[in-house]
């Protein structure tokens, strides 16, 4: 965080912010809050000079609440953008940007898939299973906006891959989603660690090439992943606006979402 672009959290009133040391500051006279939503406008306002970034952390995620900046600056840049956007040059630039993002995303998906495969490191006897599992984890974890650990850049891709595998296994191969966990500080984390140890033990068997019983939860989970999703299709037909609703497991749960109409989980 640079000195000329500090980051704050929302203050107690509409025209205030709270600094990292807890001080409540009023926005400078003539400044207004530019809400999030227009990425191009926000980028240009930030580049134009003095501004305050406002963010709010909820759980493990940080959400933008907008940017405070001089009203005159925001209006000038907004007018410039409104003049540019109908032009052919602007449209071509947007198309080029979209192609660039799509290319970068496709490359990242394959890099992540490779990192998952490397982490799994299954014995050659289970190479096909490793491929299927790596694809299932990658498909779940890498979409833009998914909010999963695969989207963070704070840790190396190898660590992201490991964390994504363990998270996927927690929801697909254990009873975690149905557990009633006491609302005691640290209890959910304790349960997750216990399940992570079990998941690592399960993976070790596949790495050694040991015989795996038919009732293996990993085999079952992958069989479900690769089966036709008739329930999903029915669910989307019933509520095409999106089948994901908040999980009833509590505020501490991150990464589990349950459809409240058809019962499917993500």
Backbone as JSON, one array per atom type, in Angstrom:
{
  "sequence": "XXXXXXXXXXXXXXXXXXXXXXXXXXXXXXXXXXXXXXXXXXXXXXXXXXXXXXXXXXXXXXXXXXXXXXXXXXXXXXXXXXXXXXXXXXXXXXXXXXXXXXXXXXXXXXXXXXXXXXXXXXXXXXXXXXXXXXXXXXXXXXXXXXXXXXXXXXXXXXXXXXXXXXXXXXXXXXXXXXXXXXXXXXXXXXXXXXXXXXXXXXXXXXXXXXXXXXXXXXXXXXXXXXXXXXXXXXXXXXXXXXXXXXXXXXXXXXXXXXXXXXXXXX",
  "N": [[0.83, -1.19, 0.0], [0.73, 2.07, -1.01], [1.82, 5.4, -0.02], [0.31, 7.42, -1.16], [-2.07, 6.29, -1.9], [-3.96, 5.19, 0.14], [-5.6, 2.47, 1.89], [-8.78, 1.81, 3.19], [-11.35, 0.84, 5.56], [-14.98, 0.71, 5.57], [-16.49, 3.55, 7.2], [-18.3, 4.65, 10.19], [-20.36, 6.29, 9.3], [-21.91, 7.52, 6.25], [-20.12, 9.23, 4.91], [-17.6, 8.72, 5.86], [-14.5, 6.99, 6.64], [-12.59, 4.21, 7.94], [-9.38, 4.0, 9.23], [-6.39, 1.89, 9.16], [-5.35, 1.95, 11.72], [-7.54, 2.4, 13.25], [-8.64, 4.95, 13.34], [-11.24, 7.27, 12.6], [-12.02, 8.86, 9.67], [-13.13, 11.73, 7.89], [-14.29, 12.08, 4.56], [-12.47, 14.07, 2.22], [-13.44, 17.45, 1.41], [-15.46, 17.92, -1.41], [-14.98, 15.45, -2.46], [-16.25, 12.31, -3.68], [-17.81, 9.08, -3.38], [-16.94, 6.59, -5.54], [-18.68, 3.93, -6.65], [-18.06, 0.31, -6.79], [-17.87, -1.61, -9.87], [-17.55, -0.51, -12.42], [-14.91, -1.22, -14.04], [-13.03, -0.04, -15.79], [-13.41, 2.72, -15.43], [-12.8, 2.93, -12.7], [-10.07, 2.15, -12.68], [-8.9, 4.25, -14.15], [-9.52, 6.47, -12.59], [-8.07, 5.9, -10.27], [-5.5, 6.06, -11.34], [-5.36, 8.7, -11.91], [-4.74, 10.34, -9.78], [-4.88, 11.55, -6.37], [-6.63, 9.43, -4.15], [-8.84, 7.35, -2.21], [-8.96, 4.02, -1.33], [-11.56, 1.79, -0.58], [-12.26, -1.02, 1.25], [-13.76, -4.08, 2.39], [-13.52, -6.75, 4.63], [-14.88, -9.93, 4.69], [-15.2, -12.79, 6.34], [-12.91, -14.84, 4.79], [-12.64, -13.4, 2.54], [-12.12, -10.41, 0.62], [-13.88, -7.54, -0.12], [-14.53, -5.03, -2.52], [-15.51, -1.74, -1.77], [-15.6, 0.53, -3.13], [-14.16, 3.64, -4.38], [-12.92, 6.59, -3.04], [-12.66, 9.81, -4.36], [-11.82, 12.98, -5.93], [-14.77, 14.63, -6.97], [-14.86, 16.08, -9.36], [-12.79, 14.95, -10.84], [-13.69, 12.31, -11.2], [-16.04, 12.77, -12.72], [-14.99, 13.97, -15.01], [-13.39, 11.91, -16.09], [-15.33, 9.97, -16.43], [-16.9, 11.18, -18.41], [-15.05, 11.22, -20.5], [-14.75, 8.49, -20.95], [-17.36, 7.8, -21.7], [-17.46, 9.05, -24.11], [-15.56, 7.64, -25.53], [-16.4, 4.95, -25.57], [-18.46, 4.32, -27.51], [-16.97, 4.16, -29.82], [-15.25, 2.54, -32.59], [-12.62, 1.82, -32.13], [-12.46, 1.54, -29.35], [-14.17, -0.62, -28.96], [-12.75, -2.64, -30.31], [-10.51, -2.76, -28.69], [-11.63, -3.71, -26.31], [-12.43, -6.24, -27.18], [-9.94, -7.36, -27.77], [-8.81, -7.32, -25.22], [-10.53, -9.12, -23.95], [-9.94, -11.48, -25.34], [-7.29, -11.77, -24.59], [-7.57, -12.18, -21.82], [-9.05, -14.56, -21.83], [-7.21, -16.28, -23.0], [-5.15, -16.22, -21.11], [-6.53, -17.34, -18.96], [-7.11, -19.92, -19.92], [-4.53, -20.93, -20.15], [-3.77, -20.86, -17.49], [-5.55, -22.68, -16.37], [-4.65, -25.11, -17.46], [-2.05, -25.16, -16.42], [-2.65, -25.32, -13.72], [-4.0, -27.74, -13.64], [-1.87, -29.44, -14.28], [-0.31, -29.0, -11.99], [-1.94, -30.09, -10.03], [-1.99, -32.77, -10.83], [0.72, -33.37, -10.42], [0.89, -33.08, -7.65], [-0.83, -35.13, -6.81], [0.45, -37.48, -7.78], [0.01, -40.27, -8.33], [0.45, -43.84, -8.36], [1.4, -45.66, -11.32], [-0.52, -47.54, -11.87], [-2.86, -46.33, -11.26], [-3.15, -44.22, -12.96], [-5.15, -43.31, -14.72], [-7.23, -42.72, -12.97], [-6.04, -40.66, -11.54], [-5.89, -38.67, -13.5], [-8.61, -38.19, -13.99], [-9.42, -37.28, -11.48], [-7.8, -35.02, -11.17], [-8.81, -33.43, -13.21], [-11.43, -33.07, -12.34], [-11.06, -31.64, -9.92], [-9.77, -29.38, -10.94], [-11.69, -28.31, -12.71], [-13.61, -27.56, -10.88], [-12.27, -25.7, -9.25], [-10.99, -23.62, -10.69], [-12.56, -21.69, -12.21], [-13.07, -18.26, -13.11], [-13.84, -15.95, -10.6], [-14.76, -17.83, -8.84], [-13.87, -17.87, -6.26], [-12.32, -19.71, -4.94], [-9.43, -21.36, -3.46], [-7.72, -21.73, -5.56], [-7.77, -19.43, -7.03], [-6.31, -17.5, -5.76], [-3.34, -15.49, -5.53], [-1.51, -15.39, -3.64], [-0.07, -17.5, -2.73], [2.19, -20.07, -3.94], [1.49, -21.9, -7.02], [1.69, -24.63, -6.66], [1.08, -25.01, -3.96], [-1.51, -24.05, -3.98], [-2.72, -25.99, -5.55], [-2.5, -28.3, -3.93], [-4.05, -27.47, -1.69], [-6.52, -27.14, -2.95], [-7.13, -29.75, -3.77], [-7.39, -31.06, -1.28], [-9.53, -29.62, -0.22], [-11.53, -30.25, -2.09], [-11.7, -33.03, -1.65], [-12.56, -33.01, 0.97], [-15.22, -32.22, 0.76], [-16.23, -34.08, -1.02], [-15.48, -36.7, -0.36], [-15.79, -37.16, 2.31], [-17.82, -36.95, 5.31], [-18.25, -34.29, 5.78], [-20.0, -32.22, 4.85], [-22.42, -32.87, 5.97], [-22.03, -32.71, 8.66], [-22.71, -31.7, 12.01], [-21.36, -29.16, 13.45], [-20.17, -27.86, 16.44], [-20.63, -24.42, 17.37], [-18.08, -23.32, 18.24], [-15.18, -21.51, 18.81], [-12.56, -22.26, 16.67], [-13.27, -24.92, 16.4], [-14.33, -25.8, 13.9], [-12.09, -25.51, 12.31], [-10.46, -27.4, 13.52], [-11.83, -29.77, 12.92], [-11.59, -29.74, 10.15], [-8.83, -30.05, 9.86], [-8.48, -32.62, 10.87], [-9.93, -34.12, 8.99], [-8.4, -33.51, 6.77], [-6.03, -34.87, 7.3], [-6.94, -37.49, 7.06], [-7.57, -37.48, 4.36], [-5.06, -37.13, 3.19], [-3.9, -39.56, 3.99], [-5.48, -41.33, 2.53], [-4.77, -40.65, -0.1], [-2.12, -41.45, -0.09], [-2.23, -44.23, -0.3], [-2.94, -44.61, -2.96], [-0.71, -43.55, -4.16], [1.24, -45.38, -3.49], [0.4, -47.5, -4.92], [-1.13, -49.44, -3.82], [-3.61, -52.05, -3.34], [-6.97, -51.09, -3.8], [-9.99, -50.96, -2.1], [-13.36, -51.71, -3.27], [-15.21, -50.06, -2.07], [-14.01, -47.62, -1.73], [-14.0, -44.21, -0.85], [-13.03, -42.23, -2.57], [-13.05, -43.36, -5.14], [-15.81, -43.68, -5.37], [-16.66, -41.0, -5.28], [-15.55, -39.98, -7.65], [-16.88, -41.52, -9.49], [-19.43, -40.5, -9.26], [-18.9, -37.86, -10.06], [-18.38, -38.23, -12.78], [-20.69, -39.2, -13.74], [-23.8, -38.83, -15.63], [-25.43, -35.73, -15.09], [-28.32, -35.59, -14.26], [-29.91, -34.53, -12.26], [-28.83, -31.99, -11.92], [-29.53, -30.84, -14.37], [-32.33, -30.78, -14.22], [-32.53, -29.1, -12.04], [-31.48, -26.67, -13.03], [-33.37, -26.1, -14.93], [-35.53, -25.54, -13.33], [-34.79, -23.3, -11.84], [-33.28, -21.21, -13.51], [-31.84, -18.94, -13.02], [-29.73, -19.48, -11.44], [-28.38, -22.04, -9.52], [-27.25, -22.08, -7.04], [-27.3, -21.7, -3.61], [-26.88, -20.21, -0.35], [-24.91, -22.08, 1.97], [-26.19, -23.97, 4.71], [-24.45, -24.4, 6.75], [-23.23, -22.51, 8.3], [-21.5, -19.38, 9.13], [-18.78, -19.77, 9.15], [-18.23, -21.6, 7.22], [-16.57, -22.15, 4.22], [-16.66, -22.44, 0.82], [-18.53, -24.45, 0.45], [-21.61, -24.89, -1.02], [-25.07, -25.23, -1.12], [-27.75, -26.25, -3.05], [-30.93, -25.03, -2.49], [-33.15, -26.1, -3.54], [-32.88, -28.46, -5.1], [-31.03, -29.87, -3.69], [-28.42, -30.38, -4.47], [-24.83, -30.09, -4.23], [-22.07, -27.8, -4.22]],
  "CA": [[0.0, 0.0, 0.0], [1.55, 3.27, -1.11], [1.39, 6.5, 0.84], [-0.65, 8.29, -1.83], [-3.31, 5.57, -2.19], [-4.24, 4.36, 1.32], [-6.77, 1.6, 1.87], [-9.58, 1.95, 4.4], [-12.6, 0.1, 5.67], [-16.08, 1.67, 5.71], [-16.64, 4.2, 8.49], [-19.62, 4.51, 10.82], [-21.35, 7.06, 8.54], [-21.75, 7.4, 4.8], [-19.02, 10.02, 4.37], [-16.39, 8.47, 6.65], [-13.79, 5.72, 6.49], [-11.81, 3.86, 9.11], [-8.01, 3.67, 8.85], [-5.88, 0.64, 9.73], [-5.12, 2.12, 13.15], [-8.82, 2.59, 13.92], [-9.12, 6.33, 13.28], [-12.34, 7.56, 11.68], [-11.7, 10.05, 8.89], [-14.15, 12.21, 6.97], [-13.79, 12.26, 3.2], [-12.17, 15.47, 1.93], [-14.49, 18.22, 0.77], [-15.44, 17.81, -2.86], [-14.78, 14.06, -2.87], [-17.42, 11.43, -3.66], [-17.47, 7.66, -3.44], [-17.23, 5.9, -6.79], [-18.96, 2.53, -6.28], [-17.45, -0.68, -7.68], [-18.74, -2.05, -10.96], [-17.01, -0.06, -13.71], [-13.47, -1.43, -13.85], [-12.25, 0.93, -16.56], [-13.51, 4.01, -14.75], [-12.06, 2.83, -11.44], [-8.64, 2.15, -12.98], [-8.46, 5.57, -14.58], [-9.61, 7.38, -11.44], [-6.91, 5.62, -9.42], [-4.28, 6.52, -12.01], [-5.41, 10.16, -12.11], [-4.2, 11.1, -8.65], [-5.27, 11.22, -5.0], [-7.86, 8.66, -3.96], [-8.87, 6.4, -1.09], [-9.59, 2.73, -1.64], [-12.36, 1.28, 0.54], [-12.49, -2.46, 1.16], [-14.31, -4.7, 3.6], [-13.24, -8.18, 4.69], [-15.93, -10.78, 5.24], [-14.6, -14.11, 6.36], [-11.59, -14.84, 4.17], [-12.7, -12.65, 1.29], [-12.1, -8.95, 0.69], [-14.79, -6.98, -1.11], [-14.38, -3.6, -2.78], [-16.65, -0.88, -1.47], [-15.5, 1.71, -3.96], [-12.99, 4.52, -4.31], [-13.16, 8.01, -2.81], [-11.81, 10.65, -5.19], [-12.49, 14.25, -6.24], [-15.92, 14.49, -7.85], [-14.54, 16.63, -10.68], [-11.96, 13.96, -11.53], [-14.55, 11.18, -11.6], [-16.94, 13.19, -13.78], [-14.2, 14.2, -16.23], [-13.0, 10.62, -16.66], [-16.56, 9.31, -16.9], [-17.27, 11.79, -19.68], [-14.1, 10.74, -21.5], [-15.08, 7.1, -21.25], [-18.63, 7.77, -22.43], [-17.17, 9.46, -25.48], [-14.74, 6.61, -26.16], [-17.0, 3.63, -25.63], [-19.16, 3.99, -28.76], [-16.06, 4.14, -30.97], [-14.79, 1.23, -33.05], [-11.35, 1.52, -31.49], [-12.71, 1.06, -27.99], [-14.75, -1.96, -29.07], [-11.67, -3.56, -30.66], [-9.65, -2.92, -27.51], [-12.32, -4.61, -25.39], [-12.36, -7.59, -27.72], [-8.56, -7.83, -27.59], [-8.63, -7.59, -23.79], [-11.26, -10.34, -23.63], [-9.17, -12.6, -25.88], [-6.11, -11.92, -23.75], [-7.99, -12.79, -20.55], [-9.43, -15.95, -22.1], [-5.97, -17.03, -23.25], [-4.46, -16.36, -19.82], [-7.3, -18.27, -18.15], [-6.91, -21.27, -20.45], [-3.17, -21.35, -19.79], [-3.72, -21.11, -16.05], [-6.28, -23.92, -16.1], [-3.78, -26.25, -17.76], [-0.96, -25.14, -15.43], [-3.2, -25.79, -12.45], [-4.25, -29.17, -13.84], [-0.57, -30.1, -14.15], [0.12, -28.93, -10.6], [-2.74, -31.07, -9.28], [-1.47, -34.1, -11.17], [2.01, -33.53, -9.75], [0.65, -33.29, -6.23], [-1.42, -36.46, -6.6], [1.57, -38.42, -7.97], [-0.48, -41.63, -8.15], [1.14, -44.95, -9.01], [0.98, -45.82, -12.71], [-1.73, -48.36, -11.9], [-4.02, -45.46, -11.06], [-2.93, -43.01, -13.76], [-6.43, -42.82, -15.25], [-7.95, -42.14, -11.84], [-5.4, -39.37, -11.23], [-6.31, -37.72, -14.55], [-10.02, -37.84, -13.76], [-9.51, -36.49, -10.26], [-7.19, -33.71, -11.43], [-9.74, -32.64, -14.03], [-12.58, -32.7, -11.5], [-10.63, -30.57, -9.01], [-9.48, -28.19, -11.74], [-12.95, -27.75, -13.2], [-14.31, -26.93, -9.76], [-11.52, -24.66, -8.54], [-10.34, -22.57, -11.49], [-13.35, -20.65, -12.87], [-12.91, -16.88, -12.63], [-14.91, -15.55, -9.7], [-15.2, -18.94, -8.0], [-13.51, -17.59, -4.88], [-11.6, -20.83, -4.33], [-8.0, -21.14, -3.21], [-7.01, -21.74, -6.84], [-7.78, -18.1, -7.62], [-5.42, -16.6, -5.04], [-1.96, -15.4, -6.01], [-0.67, -15.16, -2.46], [0.77, -18.68, -2.5], [2.57, -20.71, -5.22], [0.46, -22.74, -7.62], [1.78, -25.97, -6.07], [0.33, -25.0, -2.7], [-2.92, -23.89, -4.34], [-3.19, -27.29, -6.03], [-2.68, -29.17, -2.76], [-5.19, -27.0, -0.9], [-7.75, -27.39, -3.71], [-7.39, -31.19, -3.7], [-7.88, -31.4, 0.07], [-10.87, -29.04, -0.08], [-12.44, -31.07, -2.9], [-11.89, -34.31, -0.97], [-13.34, -32.78, 2.19], [-16.64, -32.16, 0.43], [-16.66, -35.19, -1.88], [-15.14, -38.04, 0.13], [-16.02, -37.25, 3.76], [-19.17, -36.54, 5.72], [-18.15, -32.91, 6.27], [-21.16, -31.39, 4.52], [-23.55, -33.2, 6.83], [-21.65, -32.64, 10.07], [-23.19, -30.61, 12.87], [-20.15, -28.76, 14.17], [-20.48, -26.85, 17.46], [-20.15, -23.08, 17.09], [-17.02, -23.02, 19.2], [-14.05, -20.98, 18.08], [-11.51, -23.21, 16.37], [-13.76, -26.29, 16.24], [-14.43, -26.13, 12.49], [-10.72, -25.68, 11.83], [-9.98, -28.68, 14.05], [-12.46, -30.83, 12.13], [-10.98, -29.71, 8.81], [-7.48, -30.63, 9.95], [-8.64, -34.06, 11.05], [-10.34, -34.66, 7.7], [-7.27, -33.37, 5.85], [-5.11, -35.98, 7.57], [-7.54, -38.68, 6.47], [-7.45, -37.36, 2.91], [-3.65, -37.41, 2.85], [-3.69, -41.0, 4.15], [-6.14, -41.97, 1.4], [-3.95, -40.41, -1.28], [-0.88, -42.22, 0.0], [-2.48, -45.57, -0.81], [-2.9, -44.55, -4.43], [0.67, -43.29, -4.56], [2.01, -46.62, -3.34], [-0.12, -48.54, -5.82], [-1.75, -50.49, -3.0], [-4.97, -52.41, -3.76], [-7.98, -50.2, -3.25], [-11.29, -51.65, -2.03], [-14.42, -51.15, -4.1], [-15.94, -49.03, -1.33], [-13.17, -46.43, -1.52], [-14.79, -42.99, -1.06], [-12.53, -41.47, -3.71], [-13.62, -44.0, -6.33], [-17.25, -43.36, -5.39], [-16.82, -39.59, -5.61], [-15.24, -39.77, -9.06], [-17.96, -42.14, -10.26], [-20.52, -39.52, -9.25], [-18.48, -36.72, -10.87], [-18.39, -38.57, -14.19], [-22.02, -39.68, -14.13], [-24.67, -37.77, -16.17], [-26.0, -34.96, -13.99], [-29.72, -35.35, -14.54], [-30.45, -33.68, -11.21], [-28.4, -30.63, -12.22], [-30.3, -30.31, -15.49], [-33.65, -30.46, -13.71], [-32.4, -27.95, -11.16], [-31.31, -25.47, -13.82], [-34.65, -25.8, -15.57], [-36.44, -24.99, -12.33], [-34.37, -21.95, -11.46], [-32.14, -20.93, -14.38], [-31.06, -17.79, -12.58], [-28.55, -19.97, -10.71], [-28.87, -23.04, -8.58], [-26.47, -22.12, -5.8], [-27.76, -20.89, -2.49], [-25.92, -20.26, 0.75], [-24.89, -23.29, 2.76], [-26.71, -23.8, 6.06], [-23.48, -24.86, 7.74], [-22.75, -21.44, 9.16], [-20.66, -18.35, 8.56], [-17.39, -20.19, 9.04], [-18.04, -22.52, 6.11], [-16.11, -21.51, 2.99], [-16.46, -23.34, -0.3], [-19.63, -25.38, 0.3], [-22.87, -24.25, -1.32], [-26.08, -26.24, -1.32], [-28.95, -25.77, -3.7], [-32.03, -25.25, -1.55], [-34.3, -26.67, -4.24], [-32.66, -29.85, -5.52], [-30.17, -30.52, -2.74], [-27.07, -30.61, -4.97], [-23.81, -29.33, -3.54], [-20.85, -27.4, -4.92]],
  "C": [[0.87, 1.24, 0.0], [0.97, 4.39, -0.31], [0.31, 7.34, 0.18], [-1.94, 7.56, -2.21], [-3.63, 4.63, -1.02], [-5.51, 3.54, 1.14], [-7.46, 1.67, 3.22], [-10.71, 0.93, 4.41], [-13.73, 1.12, 5.82], [-16.16, 2.26, 7.11], [-18.04, 4.06, 9.04], [-20.72, 5.3, 10.12], [-20.99, 7.04, 7.07], [-20.54, 8.14, 4.25], [-17.72, 9.84, 5.16], [-15.79, 7.12, 6.3], [-13.01, 5.47, 7.78], [-10.42, 3.4, 8.66], [-7.56, 2.39, 9.55], [-5.65, 0.74, 11.22], [-6.38, 2.47, 13.91], [-9.37, 3.99, 13.88], [-10.24, 6.46, 12.26], [-12.05, 8.89, 10.99], [-12.86, 10.43, 7.99], [-13.53, 12.4, 5.59], [-13.53, 13.74, 2.95], [-13.33, 16.17, 1.21], [-14.35, 18.13, -0.75], [-15.2, 16.4, -3.38], [-16.11, 13.31, -2.81], [-16.94, 9.99, -3.76], [-17.9, 7.08, -4.78], [-17.46, 4.43, -6.47], [-18.28, 1.57, -7.23], [-18.41, -1.05, -8.8], [-18.26, -1.65, -12.34], [-15.49, -0.11, -13.61], [-12.63, -0.39, -14.58], [-12.25, 2.3, -15.89], [-12.7, 4.0, -13.46], [-10.55, 2.88, -11.68], [-8.14, 3.55, -13.33], [-8.52, 6.59, -13.44], [-8.42, 7.15, -10.51], [-5.63, 6.18, -10.02], [-4.21, 8.04, -12.09], [-4.84, 10.95, -10.94], [-4.73, 10.63, -7.31], [-6.6, 10.46, -4.96], [-7.71, 7.79, -2.73], [-9.58, 5.14, -1.54], [-10.33, 2.24, -0.4], [-12.66, -0.19, 0.3], [-13.04, -2.98, 2.48], [-14.06, -6.19, 3.56], [-14.4, -8.9, 5.35], [-15.45, -12.21, 5.18], [-13.19, -14.03, 5.81], [-11.54, -13.98, 2.92], [-12.7, -11.15, 1.55], [-12.94, -8.4, -0.45], [-14.54, -5.49, -1.26], [-15.66, -2.87, -2.44], [-16.59, 0.43, -2.23], [-14.23, 2.5, -3.73], [-13.46, 5.96, -4.08], [-12.17, 8.81, -3.66], [-12.53, 11.96, -5.46], [-13.62, 14.05, -7.25], [-15.61, 14.97, -9.26], [-13.71, 15.65, -11.5], [-12.81, 12.81, -12.05], [-15.43, 11.57, -12.78], [-16.2, 13.41, -15.09], [-13.85, 12.87, -16.9], [-14.22, 9.85, -17.16], [-17.0, 9.86, -18.25], [-16.35, 11.32, -20.8], [-14.43, 9.31, -21.93], [-16.37, 7.0, -22.07], [-18.43, 8.18, -23.89], [-16.41, 8.38, -26.24], [-15.51, 5.34, -26.46], [-17.79, 3.34, -26.91], [-18.24, 3.84, -29.96], [-15.62, 2.73, -31.32], [-13.49, 0.84, -32.36], [-11.52, 0.97, -30.1], [-13.25, -0.36, -28.02], [-13.67, -2.99, -29.4], [-10.75, -3.81, -29.48], [-10.31, -3.86, -26.51], [-12.26, -6.04, -25.87], [-10.96, -8.18, -27.53], [-8.29, -8.16, -26.13], [-9.32, -8.89, -23.4], [-10.5, -11.57, -24.13], [-7.93, -12.86, -25.03], [-6.46, -12.6, -22.43], [-8.35, -14.26, -20.74], [-8.19, -16.82, -22.29], [-5.24, -17.28, -21.93], [-5.19, -17.36, -18.92], [-7.09, -19.7, -18.61], [-5.53, -21.79, -20.08], [-3.09, -21.67, -18.3], [-4.43, -22.42, -15.7], [-5.39, -25.13, -16.36], [-2.59, -26.31, -16.8], [-1.44, -25.71, -14.1], [-3.47, -27.29, -12.52], [-2.94, -29.96, -13.69], [-0.07, -30.11, -12.72], [-0.65, -29.92, -9.73], [-2.24, -32.48, -9.55], [-0.15, -34.37, -10.45], [1.84, -33.77, -8.26], [0.1, -34.68, -5.97], [-0.35, -37.53, -6.72], [1.14, -39.87, -7.74], [0.44, -42.62, -8.87], [0.57, -45.13, -10.42], [-0.29, -46.67, -12.84], [-3.0, -47.53, -11.8], [-3.88, -44.16, -11.85], [-4.24, -42.43, -14.27], [-7.24, -42.15, -14.15], [-7.37, -40.77, -11.49], [-5.83, -38.3, -12.24], [-7.74, -37.25, -14.3], [-10.16, -36.96, -12.53], [-8.94, -35.09, -10.48], [-8.12, -32.83, -12.25], [-10.94, -32.19, -13.21], [-12.23, -31.55, -10.56], [-10.41, -29.27, -9.78], [-10.76, -27.52, -12.22], [-13.71, -27.03, -12.1], [-13.6, -25.67, -9.27], [-11.09, -23.47, -9.38], [-11.24, -21.53, -12.13], [-13.13, -19.27, -12.26], [-14.11, -16.52, -11.76], [-15.39, -16.65, -8.78], [-14.88, -18.71, -6.53], [-12.77, -18.72, -4.18], [-10.13, -20.48, -4.16], [-7.21, -21.11, -4.51], [-6.91, -20.35, -7.45], [-6.84, -17.13, -6.91], [-4.04, -16.6, -5.66], [-1.0, -15.21, -4.84], [0.23, -16.35, -2.14], [1.09, -19.31, -3.85], [1.49, -21.66, -5.71], [0.51, -24.15, -7.05], [1.0, -26.06, -4.77], [-1.17, -24.83, -2.96], [-3.5, -25.24, -4.76], [-3.44, -28.24, -4.86], [-3.91, -28.77, -1.96], [-6.51, -27.29, -1.62], [-8.12, -28.87, -3.67], [-8.0, -31.55, -2.35], [-9.28, -30.83, 0.29], [-11.89, -29.87, -0.86], [-12.74, -32.39, -2.2], [-12.73, -34.14, 0.29], [-14.84, -32.83, 1.89], [-17.14, -33.4, -0.33], [-16.44, -36.57, -1.27], [-15.31, -38.19, 1.64], [-17.45, -36.82, 4.07], [-19.24, -35.09, 6.17], [-19.42, -32.1, 6.04], [-22.36, -31.65, 5.42], [-23.26, -33.1, 8.32], [-22.31, -31.46, 10.77], [-22.02, -30.25, 13.78], [-20.5, -27.66, 15.17], [-19.89, -25.48, 17.08], [-19.2, -22.62, 18.19], [-15.81, -22.59, 18.41], [-12.98, -22.06, 17.9], [-12.0, -24.63, 16.1], [-13.84, -26.69, 14.78], [-13.04, -26.35, 11.9], [-10.15, -27.03, 12.28], [-10.54, -29.85, 13.24], [-11.83, -30.9, 10.74], [-9.59, -30.35, 8.82], [-7.55, -32.14, 10.09], [-9.01, -34.72, 9.72], [-9.21, -34.57, 6.67], [-6.27, -34.5, 6.05], [-5.64, -37.27, 6.95], [-7.39, -38.66, 4.95], [-6.03, -37.65, 2.46], [-3.36, -38.91, 2.95], [-4.3, -41.76, 2.96], [-5.31, -41.84, 0.12], [-2.68, -41.25, -1.27], [-1.05, -43.64, -0.53], [-2.41, -45.62, -2.33], [-1.48, -44.28, -4.93], [1.53, -44.55, -4.47], [1.59, -47.7, -4.33], [-0.77, -49.68, -5.08], [-3.14, -50.81, -3.54], [-5.99, -51.52, -3.06], [-9.33, -50.9, -3.23], [-12.34, -50.94, -2.86], [-15.17, -50.01, -3.4], [-15.15, -47.76, -1.08], [-13.97, -45.15, -1.8], [-14.31, -42.15, -2.24], [-13.06, -42.04, -5.02], [-15.1, -43.64, -6.47], [-17.47, -41.91, -5.83], [-16.58, -39.33, -7.09], [-16.28, -40.43, -9.95], [-19.15, -41.19, -10.35], [-20.16, -38.33, -10.14], [-18.63, -36.99, -12.36], [-19.74, -39.07, -14.67], [-22.83, -38.53, -14.74], [-25.4, -37.07, -15.04], [-27.45, -34.58, -14.3], [-30.33, -34.4, -13.52], [-30.08, -32.22, -11.45], [-29.23, -30.02, -13.32], [-31.69, -29.9, -15.03], [-33.62, -29.21, -12.86], [-32.29, -26.67, -11.96], [-32.59, -25.09, -14.54], [-35.61, -25.14, -14.59], [-36.08, -23.57, -11.94], [-33.11, -21.57, -12.23], [-31.33, -19.73, -13.95], [-29.84, -18.21, -11.78], [-28.99, -20.87, -9.58], [-28.2, -23.0, -7.24], [-27.06, -21.17, -4.77], [-26.78, -21.07, -1.34], [-26.04, -21.56, 1.53], [-25.44, -23.03, 4.15], [-25.7, -24.13, 7.14], [-22.92, -23.76, 8.6], [-21.78, -20.52, 8.49], [-19.23, -18.79, 8.37], [-17.14, -21.08, 7.83], [-17.65, -21.74, 4.87], [-15.96, -22.58, 1.93], [-17.55, -24.38, -0.46], [-20.9, -24.58, 0.04], [-23.87, -25.33, -1.66], [-27.29, -25.62, -1.97], [-30.14, -26.07, -2.8], [-33.27, -25.81, -2.25], [-34.09, -28.12, -4.6], [-31.69, -30.59, -4.62], [-28.76, -30.78, -3.22], [-26.09, -29.67, -4.3], [-22.68, -28.97, -4.48], [-19.78, -27.1, -3.91]]
}
